[in-house]
Amino acid sequence: MRRFVYVMIVLLVLAPVGATIAGMWLGAGILRPMNLNPDRQQQTAEMLARTKAAKESFDVRAPDGAILRGWKVHPITPNDDWVLLVHGVSDNRTGLLVLLSSCCAIISVL
């Protein structure tokens, strides 16, 4: 019985400590992944140069006051089609632009 109590005390102390360490280690990368791939800025510039597309930055204020930043990417020969790309929490707009080359105008929201 005494051994069971010691094991339970150790588990009750180590579980929160382990969860804290795991949360600190994983949390920063999941919640703030600003530089997932440092080469993405260069890859985006290369894609824009290769396709001769033009990138235009814009800001929009959401109803809750948050500022959303994005890019409008215009192909050299527009076809009046457009795509709105919205990334998730663990990515940024540079990760989306490599998906499309010059098939349509792109509005990418950060």
N, C-alpha and C positions, 0 to 999 in steps of 0.2 A: 504494500500500500504506500509505503514511504517513497519507494522508487517511482511509482506512478505520479505522485505529487511533484517530485523533482523534474520528471520529464515534462509534465504539464506546465510547470513554471518556466522551464527553459523554452518550450515552444511558444508560450504566450509572450515571452520577451523577444525571442528571435524573429517571430513572424512580423511584427510591426517594424523592426529594424531592417529586416530584409526587404519589406515592401517599400520602406523609405528610400533605401539605397537604389532599388530598381526604379522607383519613380523618378528620382533625381537623374539617373543615368539615361532613362528612356524619354522622360518628359521633355527635355530641351530639344531633342531631335524631332519629336513628334509635333510639338506645339510651335516651334520657331525654326523651321528648316530653311532659313534664308539662303544658305549656300549648299544645297544638296549636291550640286555638281558645278564646280567652279568653271568648267569648260563651256557651260551653257550660254554664257554671254557671247563667247567667241563663236559658238555654233550658230547662234541666232544671227549674229552679224554676217557670218558666211552664207547662211540661207538667204538673208535679205540681199546680199551682193549677188549671189548666184541667180536668184529669181528676179533681180532688179525691182523688188518690191519696196514700197516706201512705208516707214513706220512713223506713226504720229502718237504722241502721248496725250492722255486726257485724264481728268479727275472728275468724279461725280460724287456729290454728297447724298448719302442714303437718308431715308426718313428718320432714322434713329441718330443721325449726326455723324456717322462713320464716313470717312473719306475712302472711296474706292478708286484705285488707280489702275489704269489699263493702257493698252496700245490699240490703235487702229492700224492695221496693216493692209495697204492697198496694192494689189498686183499691177504690173505694168500694163496689162490689157484686161480691164475689168469686164465682167460678164453679168453684172447686176445681181449676182448671188452673194450672199454673205453668211457667215457662221459666227455665232457667239460662243466662245469657249470660256468656261468658268472652272477653275481648278479647285481641288479640295484643300484641306488644311495642310496636308503634308507635301504640297508642291507649290510652284510659283509659275508665273506666266511664261517664263523662258522654257519650261518643260512642255508647254502646249504648242508653241510655235513650230517645233520640229515635226509635229504631226502633219501639218499642211504646208505645201510648198507655195504654189501660186494658183491653186484651183479657184479661189474665191477671195473676196475681201474678208478679213478676220477682225473681229473685235474681241480682244482678250482682256478679261477683267482680273485684276489682282485681288 
